[in-house]
Amino acid sequence: MTLKPLLTIFTAAFLAVGLYSPVLFAHAEHQHDTASDIVVSNAQVRIFLPGSQSSVGYLTLVNHGDAAVTLTKASLEGLGRVEVHEHQHVNGMMKMQKVDGLEIKAHQQLDFKPGSYHLMVFEPKEPLKIGQELKLTLYFSNGDRVFTQATVVSLESQVEQVSLSEQHHTHH
């Protein structure tokens, strides 16, 4: 086979992937192992601060279904361990604790955010980089798994997002 037919084949393959990839990326925001009613958005993981053994992840879950579902586990590509945690006020003190099952009621939105539910992430297999995309898998008690991409962000960008969110809510 000469070089010209090979070049034509590679060009056609490259164009096909280029034209098809926006369709893949559009749906990559939330993929499902089964016909799940759970939609995940705004998934992000904060870069590990120097000397820190853990970091945090935030996201939004929406249950569009007619029945409650229970989140039982989460995993993130490139991290050894991920736990669902919550903050609670106990005797005037803020306390953080691991949550083994988190119910998301029918037609409910649940925001993982500072001072509330969040993901605690541990044991990075290699240093995370700002802007990096990590595959996030959420596991539910009914057997559903939901896949999405979580973006690695800086502490500064998370603080800005929280400030903007608070400003937006105080003007309504």
Backbone hydrogen bonds, N-H to C=O, Kabsch-Sander energy under -0.5 kcal/mol:
donor,donor_aa,acceptor,acceptor_aa,energy
6,L,2,T,-1.2
7,L,3,L,-2.6
8,T,4,K,-2.2
9,I,5,P,-2.4
10,F,6,L,-2.7
11,T,7,L,-2.4
12,A,8,T,-2.5
13,A,9,I,-2.6
14,F,10,F,-2.6
15,L,11,T,-2.6
16,A,12,A,-2.5
17,V,13,A,-2.4
18,G,14,F,-2.4
19,L,15,L,-2.7
20,Y,16,A,-2.2
21,S,17,V,-2.4
23,V,20,Y,-0.9
24,L,20,Y,-1.4
25,F,21,S,-3.1
26,A,22,P,-2.3
27,H,23,V,-1.4
28,A,24,L,-1.2
29,E,25,F,-0.6
30,H,27,H,-1.2
31,Q,147,F,-3.2
33,D,145,R,-2.7
34,T,145,R,-0.5
36,S,34,T,-2.3
39,V,62,V,-2.5
41,S,60,T,-2.2
44,Q,58,Y,-2.7
45,V,151,T,-2.4
46,R,56,V,-3.0
47,I,153,V,-2.8
52,S,49,L,-2.5
55,S,121,V,-2.0
57,G,119,L,-2.4
58,Y,44,Q,-2.3
59,L,112,F,-0.7
60,T,41,S,-2.5
61,L,110,L,-2.8
62,V,39,V,-2.2
63,N,108,Q,-2.6
64,H,37,D,-2.9
64,H,62,V,-0.8
69,V,104,I,-2.1
71,L,69,V,-0.5
71,L,102,L,-3.0
72,T,139,Y,-2.8
73,K,139,Y,-1.3
75,S,137,T,-2.2
77,E,135,K,-2.6
79,L,76,L,-2.1
80,G,122,F,-0.8
80,G,123,E,-2.0
81,R,122,F,-1.5
83,E,120,M,-2.7
85,H,118,H,-3.0
86,E,97,Q,-2.2
88,Q,95,K,-2.7
90,V,88,Q,-0.7
90,V,93,M,-3.3
93,M,90,V,-1.8
95,K,88,Q,-3.2
95,K,93,M,-0.5
97,Q,86,E,-2.3
99,V,84,V,-3.2
102,L,71,L,-2.3
103,E,101,G,-0.5
104,I,69,V,-3.6
105,K,103,E,-0.6
107,H,63,N,-1.3
107,H,65,G,-0.8
108,Q,105,K,-1.7
110,L,61,L,-3.2
112,F,59,L,-3.4
112,F,110,L,-0.5
113,K,111,D,-0.7
113,K,117,Y,-1.3
116,S,113,K,-1.8
117,Y,111,D,-0.5
118,H,85,H,-2.1
119,L,57,G,-2.7
120,M,83,E,-3.1
121,V,55,S,-2.2
121,V,119,L,-0.5
122,F,81,R,-2.6
123,E,53,Q,-0.7
125,K,78,G,-2.9
131,G,152,V,-3.2
132,Q,129,K,-2.3
134,L,150,A,-2.8
136,L,148,T,-3.0
137,T,75,S,-2.8
138,L,146,V,-2.8
139,Y,73,K,-2.9
140,F,144,D,-2.4
141,S,70,T,-2.5
143,G,140,F,-2.0
146,V,138,L,-2.4
147,F,31,Q,-2.9
148,T,136,L,-2.2
150,A,134,L,-3.1
151,T,43,A,-2.1
152,V,132,Q,-2.8
153,V,45,V,-2.6
158,Q,154,S,-1.7
159,V,155,L,-2.3
160,E,156,E,-2.3
161,Q,157,S,-2.2
162,V,158,Q,-2.2
163,S,159,V,-2.4
164,L,160,E,-2.8
165,S,161,Q,-2.3
166,E,162,V,-2.5
167,Q,163,S,-2.4
168,H,164,L,-2.5
169,H,165,S,-2.0
170,T,166,E,-1.7
171,H,167,Q,-0.9
172,H,169,H,-0.9
